[in-house]
């Protein structure tokens, strides 16, 4: 069920009425949006279930100007069923193993669904469980309400992870089989389709990385060979490595699909050359490169600046920035978050959202490094996941409750209409998640107090040091410097900066000013 909620006055960038929350039957550990249906979101729950929700009716109801109900925000129950929208499309129990547990009194625990991911074409919903199994569901069936009892499971791989670890991350990407192929429009459509193949990467809680060709996965997946012994590598798995000592926290890949990067909680990232991996005689040193120990857990990873920079979120609240191809050590560090950065979500090539364990979704610019503002707040609950939908209008987030929070991300778009009607937005400190403290939204906590002036001082320092960044990668850094100069100097000759991110920051500033005027 969905409860309408007000936004956080002028302190957040989410200022339209499309902000809503979706209540799942249990705590969601991961979420993903359908690649072509922008209002379909899937969630993997702590009880091993996969739920799919459709929140289109909710958005339409807001856009029509209907009166939202804020009773739940005030801690009061509402008996009016019209104030709730049933968004559930399907609920499928996929991970049902009973696993041994040292922390449980009974010595046993139920499996959970840790990872969900729609395929790039939207035909399959991949799920990974704490029991180490990887399952493919028919995405069309689970994304369409039906009373049919036929199982949506297309195939199951019960041994997708190393040892007894669970599947932690799922990442699908395309690999160019013929990088030198011409892009001539007269090229046969069939040849174009064969130019790319789709691969699936999984990372587990023991640090294992596996690459899968989903065409080789079937409904009946063998776990033992003809000699009765366990298979060294399960069917469908074309590459497998174990170089990390802690769980895999994220994946990114190059445009051609021949380089895969993995971040890990063991304080390192690893780079896999999939072209070299095609030759089984190549030593692992030629296939896998690993960074130096960063002495800080790397909890998230994203690719920025047109593939030239790799940004990792760390346990100490620092954005660690690597230059592509230079994996030994970071080329830049962007401190300032008062708590760990568990989720990263790119908005464009120089702007991303950070989800921190202090509960704030921040909007951050990379090179020059700046804090632009706050998109949302979870009132102290750590943000576990951040995803954006197909039309890039909504951002979904999860934390330690049963809700999927949907944030209106249209304010991040450059064509955002600031004069749109916000009559149904409640301006004030009180929200459905309690009282919002202004200093907390700016990142001030008992652990680390960073005022806006300190952020600005940090920005100036970062900009001064930017020219010295990546001495070992001069050409790439020169390209970055040129791009930043082009993107950050659109002043029309009047000496005033008016870049896309400046306009985003000004929109946030305008909303804050409106808040104080209301006070």
C-alpha positions in Angstrom: 0.0 0.0 0.0 1.1 3.5 -0.6 0.7 6.5 1.7 1.0 10.0 0.4 3.5 12.2 2.3 4.7 15.8 2.3 8.2 16.7 1.2 10.7 18.2 3.6 9.7 21.9 3.3 12.4 23.9 1.5 15.3 21.8 2.7 15.0 19.1 0.0 15.1 19.3 -3.7 12.0 17.0 -3.9 9.4 19.7 -4.2 6.6 18.2 -6.3 3.6 16.1 -5.2 4.9 12.9 -6.9 6.8 11.9 -3.8 5.3 8.7 -2.3 6.2 5.6 -0.3 5.4 2.0 -1.2 4.9 -0.4 1.7 6.2 -3.9 1.1 5.2 -7.0 3.1 8.7 -7.1 4.6 11.9 -5.1 4.6 13.3 -4.7 1.1 17.0 -5.3 0.7 17.3 -4.3 -2.9 15.2 -2.7 -5.6 15.3 -2.2 -9.4 13.1 -0.4 -11.9 11.9 -2.0 -15.2 14.0 -0.8 -18.1 11.0 0.2 -20.3 8.0 0.5 -17.9 8.9 3.5 -15.7 6.3 2.8 -13.0 7.2 -0.8 -12.4 9.6 -1.5 -9.5 10.8 -4.8 -8.1 12.0 -5.4 -4.6 13.9 -8.3 -3.0 12.7 -8.8 0.6 14.3 -10.2 3.8 11.9 -13.1 3.8 13.1 -14.4 0.4 10.2 -13.0 -1.5 10.3 -10.8 -4.7 7.6 -8.2 -4.9 6.7 -6.1 -8.0 4.8 -2.9 -7.6 3.2 -0.5 -10.0 3.0 3.1 -8.7 1.6 4.8 -11.9 -1.9 5.4 -10.3 -0.2 7.1 -7.4 1.6 9.5 -9.7 -1.5 10.2 -11.8 -3.5 10.9 -8.6 -1.0 13.4 -7.5 -0.9 15.1 -10.9 -4.6 15.5 -10.9 -4.3 17.6 -7.7 -6.2 15.2 -5.4 -5.9 15.8 -1.7 -3.2 13.7 -0.2 -3.6 12.2 3.3 -1.0 13.0 5.9 -2.5 11.1 8.8 0.2 8.5 8.8 2.8 11.3 8.9 1.3 12.5 12.1 1.3 9.0 13.5 -2.5 8.6 13.2 -4.4 5.8 11.5 -6.8 6.5 8.7 -9.9 4.4 8.2 -10.6 5.8 4.7 -9.6 3.1 2.2 -9.7 5.7 -0.6 -6.6 7.3 0.8 -4.6 4.1 0.1 -3.5 2.9 -3.3 -2.9 -0.9 -3.8 0.3 -1.0 -5.9 1.1 -4.7 -5.6 1.3 -6.6 -8.9 2.9 -9.9 -7.8 4.6 -11.6 -4.9 6.8 -14.6 -5.6 8.6 -16.7 -3.0 11.9 -17.5 -4.7 14.5 -18.1 -1.9 13.1 -20.5 0.6 16.2 -22.4 1.9 16.8 -23.0 5.6 20.4 -22.1 6.3 22.7 -22.7 9.3 23.3 -19.7 11.5 25.7 -19.2 14.4 23.8 -16.1 15.7 20.3 -17.7 15.8 19.2 -19.5 18.9 17.8 -22.4 16.8 21.0 -22.5 14.8 19.0 -22.0 11.6 17.8 -19.0 9.6 15.7 -18.5 6.5 17.2 -17.4 3.2 16.8 -13.8 2.1 16.6 -12.2 -1.3 19.7 -9.9 -1.4 19.8 -8.8 -5.1 17.2 -8.1 -7.8 17.9 -6.9 -11.3 15.8 -6.6 -14.5 17.6 -7.7 -17.7 18.4 -4.9 -20.2 15.6 -6.0 -22.5 13.1 -6.4 -19.6 12.4 -10.0 -20.3 14.0 -11.5 -17.2 14.1 -10.6 -13.5 17.3 -12.0 -11.9 17.3 -12.6 -8.2 20.1 -13.6 -5.9 19.7 -15.2 -2.5 21.7 -15.6 0.7 21.8 -19.4 0.0 24.0 -18.8 -3.0 21.3 -19.4 -5.6 20.7 -17.4 -8.8 17.2 -17.4 -10.3 15.7 -16.1 -13.5 12.0 -15.1 -13.4 9.8 -14.3 -16.3 9.6 -10.5 -16.0 6.5 -10.2 -18.1 4.6 -12.6 -15.9 5.7 -11.0 -12.6 5.1 -7.5 -13.9 1.5 -8.2 -14.9 -1.3 -8.9 -12.5 -2.6 -12.3 -13.0 -4.4 -15.0 -11.0 -2.7 -17.7 -13.0 -0.8 -20.2 -10.8 1.9 -21.1 -13.3 5.4 -20.5 -11.8 7.3 -17.5 -13.3 10.6 -19.3 -12.7 12.5 -19.7 -16.0 15.7 -21.3 -14.6 17.5 -21.8 -11.3 21.2 -22.1 -10.5 21.6 -23.3 -6.9 25.4 -22.9 -6.7 26.0 -19.4 -8.1 28.3 -18.2 -5.3 31.6 -19.4 -3.9 31.5 -21.8 -0.9 28.4 -21.1 1.2 28.3 -17.4 0.5 25.2 -15.6 -0.8 24.8 -13.7 -4.0 25.3 -10.0 -3.1 25.3 -8.1 -6.4 23.9 -8.7 -9.9 25.0 -6.7 -12.9 24.0 -7.3 -16.6 26.0 -5.7 -19.4 26.6 -5.9 -23.2 29.9 -7.0 -24.8 30.8 -5.9 -28.3 31.8 -9.1 -30.2 33.2 -7.0 -33.0 34.5 -3.6 -31.8 35.8 -2.8 -35.4 32.4 -3.4 -37.0 31.0 -0.5 -39.0 28.0 1.4 -37.8 26.6 1.7 -41.3 22.8 1.9 -41.2 22.6 -0.5 -44.1 24.2 -3.2 -42.0 21.8 -6.1 -41.7 19.7 -6.0 -38.5 20.6 -9.6 -37.7 24.3 -8.8 -38.0 23.8 -5.8 -35.6 22.0 -8.0 -33.1 24.8 -10.6 -33.3 27.5 -7.9 -32.8 26.6 -7.7 -29.1 26.2 -10.5 -26.5 24.7 -10.0 -23.1 26.6 -11.2 -20.0 25.7 -11.3 -16.4 28.1 -10.6 -13.5 27.5 -11.8 -9.9 29.4 -11.0 -6.8 29.0 -12.9 -3.6 29.6 -12.2 0.1 32.9 -14.1 0.1 34.4 -11.9 -2.6 33.8 -14.2 -5.6 33.1 -12.8 -9.0 31.4 -14.8 -11.8 30.5 -14.1 -15.4 27.5 -15.8 -16.9 26.2 -16.4 -20.4 22.4 -16.6 -19.7 21.8 -18.4 -23.0 23.5 -21.4 -21.4 21.2 -21.4 -18.4 18.3 -23.8 -18.5 15.4 -24.8 -16.2 17.4 -27.9 -15.1 20.7 -26.7 -13.8 23.2 -29.5 -12.8 25.0 -29.2 -9.6 27.2 -32.4 -10.1 29.1 -33.8 -13.0 28.9 -37.3 -14.6 31.4 -38.6 -12.0 29.1 -37.5 -9.1 31.5 -34.8 -7.9 30.5 -31.2 -7.5 31.1 -29.1 -10.6 34.1 -26.8 -10.5 32.1 -24.2 -12.3 28.3 -24.3 -12.7 26.7 -24.5 -16.2 26.4 -21.1 -17.8 29.3 -19.7 -15.9 32.1 -18.7 -18.4 34.5 -17.0 -16.0 35.1 -17.2 -12.3 37.6 -15.5 -9.9 38.1 -15.2 -6.2 40.6 -12.4 -5.4 38.7 -10.5 -2.7 38.5 -11.3 1.0 35.2 -9.6 1.7 31.9 -9.1 0.0 31.5 -7.5 -3.5 29.7 -4.2 -3.2 29.2 -3.2 -6.8 30.1 -3.6 -10.5 30.7 -1.2 -13.4 31.9 -2.0 -17.0 33.5 -0.3 -19.9 31.4 0.7 -22.9 32.7 -2.2 -25.0 32.1 -4.7 -22.2 35.6 -6.0 -22.1 36.6 -4.5 -18.8 34.7 -5.2 -15.6 35.4 -3.4 -12.3 34.3 -4.7 -8.9 34.4 -2.9 -5.6 34.7 -4.7 -2.3 34.4 -4.2 1.4 38.0 -5.5 1.7 39.1 -1.9 0.8 40.1 -2.7 -2.8 38.7 -2.6 -6.3 39.6 -5.2 -9.0 39.7 -4.8 -12.8 38.9 -7.8 -15.0 40.1 -7.9 -18.6 37.5 -10.1 -20.2 39.4 -10.1 -23.6 42.4 -11.7 -21.9 40.2 -14.0 -19.9 39.0 -15.6 -23.2 42.4 -17.4 -23.4 42.5 -19.9 -20.6 46.3 -20.1 -20.8 46.7 -16.5 -19.7 47.9 -16.2 -16.1 45.5 -14.5 -13.7 48.0 -11.6 -13.4 47.1 -10.7 -17.0 43.4 -11.0 -16.5 42.9 -9.4 -13.0 44.4 -6.2 -11.6 43.8 -5.1 -8.1 44.2 -1.7 -6.4 46.2 -1.0 -3.4 44.6 -1.3 0.0 42.6 1.9 0.5 42.4 1.3 4.2 38.7 2.0 4.0 35.8 -0.2 2.9 34.6 0.5 -0.6 30.8 0.2 -0.4 29.6 1.5 -3.8 31.0 2.2 -7.3 30.0 4.2 -10.4 31.5 5.4 -13.6 31.7 9.2 -14.3 33.2 11.8 -16.6 32.5 9.8 -19.8 34.3 6.8 -18.5 37.4 8.5 -17.4 36.7 8.5 -13.7 35.6 5.7 -11.3 34.0 7.0 -8.1 33.7 4.8 -5.0 31.8 5.4 -1.8 33.7 4.5 1.4 33.0 3.6 4.9 34.5 6.8 6.3 32.4 9.1 4.1 35.0 9.8 1.5 34.4 9.6 -2.3 37.5 7.8 -3.6 38.1 8.7 -7.3 40.2 6.6 -9.6 41.4 7.5 -13.1 40.4 4.8 -15.7 43.3 2.5 -16.4 45.3 3.5 -13.3 44.0 1.1 -10.7 46.9 1.1 -8.2 45.7 4.1 -6.1 43.2 6.9 -6.2 43.8 10.1 -8.1 41.5 12.2 -5.9 39.5 12.1 -2.7 36.4 14.0 -1.9 35.7 14.1 1.8 32.7 15.7 3.6 30.1 13.0 4.2 29.7 12.5 8.0 29.0 8.8 7.6 29.5 5.9 5.2 28.4 6.2 1.5 26.6 3.0 0.8 24.9 3.9 -2.5 25.8 6.0 -5.6 23.6 6.9 -8.5 24.7 8.9 -11.5 22.5 11.6 -12.8 24.7 12.7 -15.6 28.4 12.5 -16.4 29.4 14.9 -13.7 26.6 14.7 -11.1 25.6 11.8 -8.9 23.4 11.1 -5.8 25.0 9.7 -2.7 23.1 7.6 -0.2 24.7 7.8 3.2 24.2 6.0 6.5 23.2 9.3 8.1 19.9 9.0 6.1 20.5 11.9 3.5 20.4 11.7 -0.3 22.9 14.3 -1.4 23.4 15.8 -4.9 27.2 16.0 -5.6 29.2 17.2 -8.5 32.5 15.5 -9.5 35.4 17.6 -10.8 35.1 20.3 -9.6 33.9 18.6 -6.4 30.9 20.3 -4.9 27.9 19.6 -2.7 24.9 20.9 -4.6 22.1 20.1 -2.2 19.9 17.5 -0.6 17.3 15.4 -2.5 15.8 13.6 0.5 16.0 12.4 4.1 15.4 9.1 5.9 15.6 10.7 9.3 18.7 9.0 10.5 18.0 5.5 8.9 20.9 4.4 6.7 20.3 4.4 2.9 21.0 1.0 1.5 20.1 1.3 -2.2 19.4 4.1 -4.8 18.0 3.4 -8.2 16.4 5.6 -11.0 13.5 4.6 -13.2 13.4 4.3 -17.0 12.3 7.9 -17.8 14.7 9.2 -15.1 11.9 11.1 -13.3 11.8 9.1 -10.1 14.5 7.8 -7.7 13.8 4.9 -5.4 15.5 4.3 -2.1 15.4 1.7 0.6 16.5 1.7 4.3 15.8 -0.4 7.4 12.0 -0.4 7.2 9.3 -1.9 4.9 9.1 1.1 2.6 10.4 2.0 -0.9 10.6 5.7 -1.0 10.0 7.3 -4.4 11.6 10.7 -4.8 10.6 13.2 -7.6 13.9 13.6 -9.5 12.5 16.0 -12.2 14.0 18.9 -10.2 17.4 17.5 -11.2 16.6 17.9 -14.9 17.8 21.0 -16.7 14.4 21.8 -18.1 12.7 21.7 -14.7 9.8 24.2 -14.5 10.3 26.0 -11.1 6.9 27.8 -11.5 4.9 24.6 -11.6 2.1 24.3 -9.2 3.2 23.1 -5.7 -0.1 23.9 -3.9 -0.3 20.4 -2.6 3.2 20.4 -1.1 3.3 21.0 2.6 5.9 23.6 3.5 7.1 23.1 7.0 9.4 21.2 9.3 7.0 18.4 10.2 7.0 15.4 7.9 5.7 11.9 7.9 9.1 10.8 9.2 9.1 13.2 12.1 10.7 16.6 12.7 13.5 17.5 10.3 16.4 19.4 11.8 17.9 21.9 9.4 21.5 21.4 10.5 21.1 17.6 10.1 20.0 18.0 6.5 23.2 20.0 5.9 25.2 17.1 7.1 25.8 18.2 10.7 25.9 15.3 13.2 27.7 14.6 16.5 30.2 12.7 14.5 31.1 15.3 12.0 29.9 18.9 11.8 30.4 20.3 8.3 28.7 23.6 7.6 28.0 25.0 4.1 31.0 27.3 4.5 33.2 24.3 5.2 31.8 22.6 2.1 32.6 25.8 0.1 36.1 26.0 1.5 36.5 22.3 0.5 35.3 23.0 -3.0 37.8 25.8 -3.4 40.6 23.6 -2.2 39.5 20.8 -4.5 39.5 23.1 -7.5 43.0 24.4 -6.6 44.3 20.9 -6.4 42.6 19.7 -9.5 45.4 20.8 -11.8 47.8 18.6 -9.9 45.5 15.6 -10.1 46.6 12.4 -11.9 50.2 13.3 -12.9 50.6 9.7 -14.0 47.6 10.0 -16.4 48.2 13.4 -18.0 46.3 12.9 -21.2 43.1 11.8 -19.5 43.3 14.5 -16.9 43.9 17.1 -19.7 40.7 15.9 -21.3 38.9 16.1 -18.0 40.2 19.6 -17.4 39.1 20.7 -20.9 35.6 19.2 -20.4 35.2 20.8 -17.0 36.3 24.1 -18.4 33.7 23.9 -21.1 30.9 22.8 -18.8 31.7 25.2 -16.0 32.4 28.5 -17.9 29.1 29.1 -19.6 28.9 32.7 -18.3 27.8 34.5 -21.4 30.7 36.9 -21.0 29.3 38.5 -17.8 31.6 36.7 -15.4 28.7 34.8 -13.8 28.6 31.1 -13.9 25.4 29.5 -15.1 26.1 25.8 -15.6 23.6 23.1 -15.3 24.7 22.3 -11.8 24.7 26.0 -10.8 21.0 26.1 -11.8 20.3 22.9 -9.8 22.0 24.5 -6.8 20.0 27.7 -7.2 16.8 25.8 -7.4 17.6 24.2 -4.0 18.6 27.6 -2.6 15.3 29.1 -3.8 13.3 26.4 -2.0 15.3 26.9 1.2 14.5 30.7 1.0 10.8 29.9 0.6 11.0 27.8 3.7 12.4 30.6 5.9 9.9 33.0 4.4 7.1 30.7 5.5 8.5 30.6 9.0 
